[in-house]
Amino acid sequence: MNVTVTGQHVEVTPAIRDYVVEKMGRVKRHFDQPIEVTVILKVEKLNQHVEANVHVQGRDLFVEASNPDMYVAIDELTHMLDRQIIRLKEKQHDQRIGAPLKHIAAD
C-alpha cells in the first residue's frame, strides 16, 4: 500500500504521518493487491480538513472530513472510507452472483 501524505498550510510531522499510515491500514485489510492512497491535510481558519483519494481496482474513491482536531478528522475520514469500501465490495459481490430474489407472500 502506497500512502502519500501532503499538507497545505500545515507542516506534516512524523507523528501525523505515522498516524495516517496506521489508520489507512484499515483500508489495506479489504484488498489483496497494492492500492494507492493520497491524503491531503489542510488548515482552514479553525477547522482541520482532511481529504483522501484511494485508487482501487480501476476506481477512485474520494472522502473528506473536517473537525477542529486533526486527529479526530483523520479518524472520521478512515471510518467513512472504510464504510465506502464495504459498500463498494458488497455492490460488486451482488453483481457477480446476481441480486437475491425477493420472496412474494402468498395471499
PENOR-V778235 format. One record per residue. N is the residue number from 0. PHI is phi as a letter, one per 30 degrees, with the letter a starting at -180 (999 if undefined). PSI is psi in radians with two decimals (* if undefined). Layout:
{{N,PHI,PSI} {N,PHI,PSI}}
//
This chain:
{{0,999,2.20} {1,c,2.01} {2,c,2.16} {3,c,2.13} {4,c,2.15} {5,b,2.75} {6,b,2.42} {7,c,2.03} {8,i,0.39} {9,b,2.47} {10,d,2.26} {11,d,1.84} {12,d,2.81} {13,e,-0.57} {14,d,-0.77} {15,d,-0.73} {16,d,-0.79} {17,d,-0.67} {18,d,-0.75} {19,d,-0.79} {20,d,-0.70} {21,d,-0.77} {22,d,-0.59} {23,d,-0.18} {24,d,-0.44} {25,d,-0.61} {26,d,-0.64} {27,d,-0.55} {28,d,-0.25} {29,d,-0.25} {30,b,2.57} {31,c,-0.67} {32,d,2.85} {33,d,2.52} {34,b,2.71} {35,c,2.23} {36,b,2.22} {37,c,2.12} {38,c,2.28} {39,c,2.17} {40,c,2.27} {41,b,2.68} {42,c,2.12} {43,b,1.76} {44,h,-1.87} {45,c,-0.13} {46,c,2.49} {47,c,2.21} {48,c,2.28} {49,b,2.30} {50,b,2.52} {51,b,2.39} {52,b,2.07} {53,c,2.22} {54,c,1.94} {55,b,2.39} {56,h,0.79} {57,i,0.17} {58,b,2.69} {59,c,2.26} {60,c,2.37} {61,b,2.28} {62,b,2.52} {63,b,2.62} {64,b,2.61} {65,b,2.53} {66,a,2.67} {67,d,-0.42} {68,c,2.24} {69,d,-0.74} {70,d,-0.64} {71,d,-0.68} {72,d,-0.69} {73,d,-0.71} {74,d,-0.79} {75,d,-0.71} {76,d,-0.82} {77,d,-0.61} {78,d,-0.79} {79,d,-0.69} {80,d,-0.72} {81,d,-0.79} {82,d,-0.71} {83,d,-0.69} {84,d,-0.69} {85,d,-0.75} {86,d,-0.71} {87,d,-0.78} {88,d,-0.66} {89,d,-0.71} {90,d,-0.75} {91,d,-0.67} {92,d,-0.74} {93,d,-0.62} {94,d,-0.54} {95,d,-0.80} {96,c,-0.12} {97,j,2.61} {98,d,2.43} {99,d,2.52} {100,d,2.46} {101,d,2.46} {102,d,2.33} {103,c,2.20} {104,d,2.36} {105,d,2.38} {106,d,*}}
//
